Amino acid sequence: MLEELQEIVEERKKNPTPDSYTAKLLYHEKGEDKVLEKFGEEAVELILACKNKNRESIIYEAADLLYHLVVLLSKFDVKVEEVYDELRRRKK
């Protein structure tokens, strides 16, 4: 699923359209700061959902965080597979 999401993000990165939220994040006037800010905001929202023990909110915010993680990785030209490789390396 994350690879599929990454393909969509990469497509929006290569062919941005004015109505694409992903493209707006990637090409925001604040540059990488905007992507980093959004990732941080989503992390805090997930933490608060967990603190409040709201299962539906945890799922919703976790999905937001994963999406923003994939956008962040794309901004810095890192592939999800590279992260998987690092996790596999740590498993040994």
C-alpha positions as CSV (number, residue, x, y, z in Angstrom):
1,M,0.0,0.0,0.0
2,L,2.8,2.5,0.8
3,E,4.4,1.8,-2.5
4,E,1.2,2.5,-4.3
5,L,0.8,5.7,-2.3
6,Q,4.4,6.6,-3.2
7,E,3.6,6.1,-6.9
8,I,0.7,8.5,-6.7
9,V,2.8,11.1,-4.8
10,E,5.6,10.7,-7.4
11,E,3.2,11.2,-10.2
12,R,1.8,14.4,-8.6
13,K,5.4,15.5,-8.0
14,K,6.3,15.0,-11.7
15,N,3.0,16.4,-13.1
16,P,1.6,18.8,-10.5
17,T,-1.9,20.2,-11.0
18,P,-3.4,23.2,-9.2
19,D,-6.0,21.1,-7.4
20,S,-3.6,18.6,-6.0
21,Y,-3.0,18.8,-2.3
22,T,0.1,16.7,-2.7
23,A,1.6,19.1,-5.3
24,K,0.7,22.1,-3.1
25,L,2.7,20.6,-0.3
26,L,5.7,19.6,-2.4
27,Y,5.8,23.0,-4.2
28,H,4.8,25.3,-1.4
29,E,6.6,28.7,-1.2
30,K,7.9,27.5,2.2
31,G,9.7,24.7,0.5
32,E,10.6,21.7,2.6
33,D,9.6,23.5,5.7
34,K,5.9,23.1,4.8
35,V,6.3,19.4,4.3
36,L,8.1,19.1,7.7
37,E,5.5,21.2,9.4
38,K,2.7,19.1,8.1
39,F,4.4,15.9,9.2
40,G,5.0,17.3,12.6
41,E,1.3,18.5,12.9
42,E,0.1,15.0,11.9
43,A,2.4,13.3,14.4
44,V,1.0,15.5,17.2
45,E,-2.6,14.8,16.1
46,L,-1.9,11.1,16.3
47,I,-0.3,11.4,19.7
48,L,-3.4,13.3,21.0
49,A,-5.7,10.7,19.5
50,C,-3.8,8.0,21.3
51,K,-3.8,10.0,24.6
52,N,-7.6,10.3,24.2
53,K,-7.9,6.6,23.5
54,N,-10.1,7.3,20.5
55,R,-9.7,4.3,18.3
56,E,-11.3,5.8,15.2
57,S,-9.2,9.0,15.5
58,I,-6.1,6.9,16.0
59,I,-6.7,5.1,12.7
60,Y,-7.6,8.3,10.9
61,E,-4.6,10.2,12.2
62,A,-2.2,7.3,11.6
63,A,-3.4,7.2,7.9
64,D,-2.7,11.0,7.7
65,L,0.7,10.5,9.3
66,L,1.6,7.7,6.8
67,Y,0.5,9.8,3.9
68,H,2.6,12.8,5.1
69,L,5.5,10.5,5.7
70,V,5.4,9.4,2.1
71,V,5.2,13.0,0.9
72,L,8.2,13.8,3.2
73,L,10.2,10.9,1.8
74,S,9.4,12.0,-1.7
75,K,10.5,15.6,-1.0
76,F,13.9,14.2,0.0
77,D,14.0,11.6,-2.8
78,V,13.9,8.6,-0.5
79,K,11.9,5.6,-1.6
80,V,9.8,3.5,0.8
81,E,11.7,0.5,-0.3
82,E,14.9,2.1,1.1
83,V,13.2,2.4,4.5
84,Y,12.1,-1.2,4.2
85,D,15.7,-2.2,3.5
86,E,16.9,-0.4,6.6
87,L,14.2,-2.2,8.7
88,R,15.3,-5.5,7.2
89,R,18.9,-4.7,8.0
90,R,18.0,-4.0,11.6
91,K,16.1,-7.3,11.9
92,K,19.3,-9.3,11.7
